[in-house]
């Protein structure tokens, strides 16, 4: 009878271990899909509310909230967001995500001088490029 209890104990411990490793999800849901969402998405239509030469920094705060980053002594606001998906089959999976950002530049009077929505990483020199004001 001791061998039966020992085998049962080993089986229970194996199930507990595998459960902790996430294998139970693959057994319960062999094909899974998850959406990746980080940050608030700002669409092209949202960005069109910004009027170069008229919209103020306070207006931008009211439209989009606190920026993800503030650079160049407050002359540049950056709003970041990520969208993507992750899929798995029997515990193995892959995913993809795309980073986006809205960059808004201001003059010394706190008025918008330009804005642009980009995809992917943005090099720092892009943030201070004068062409951003030429929307």
Residue, then its C-alpha position, 0 to 999 in steps of 0.5 A: x500500500x505504501x507504493x500506491x500512496x507514494x505514486x499518488x503523492x508524486x502524481x499530485x506534486x507533478x500536477x501542482x508543479x505543472x499548474x504553477x508553470x502554466x501548463x494547465x492553461x494549455x490543457x484547458x485552452x490549447x489555443x489562446x489569443x490575447x490583445x496587448x494594450x499599453x497607453x491610450x491610443x490617439x488616432x489621426x482624427x484625435x490629432x487633427x483637433x490640434x491646430x498649429x499656431x492656436x492650440x495651447x499646451x493647456x488645451x493639449x493637457x485637456x485633450x490627451x492628459x499627461x504626456x508619457x514624456x516631456x523633453x526639451x525643457x517642456x517644448x516637446x510632449x510625447x504620448x506613447x502607446x502600444x498595440x498588438x497581440x499574443x497567441x499560443x498553441x499548447x503553451x507555445x506562442x508568439x506575438x507582435x506589437x507596434x509602438x506608436x507615439x504622438x509628438x507635439x512641439x511648443x514655442x516659448x508662448x506654450x502654443x503648438x508649433x507642430x505635431x506628428x504621429x509616428x510608429x516605432x522608436x523615435x530617435x531623439x534628434x527627431x524630437x527637435x527636428x524643425x520639420x515637425x512643425x511642417x505638418 
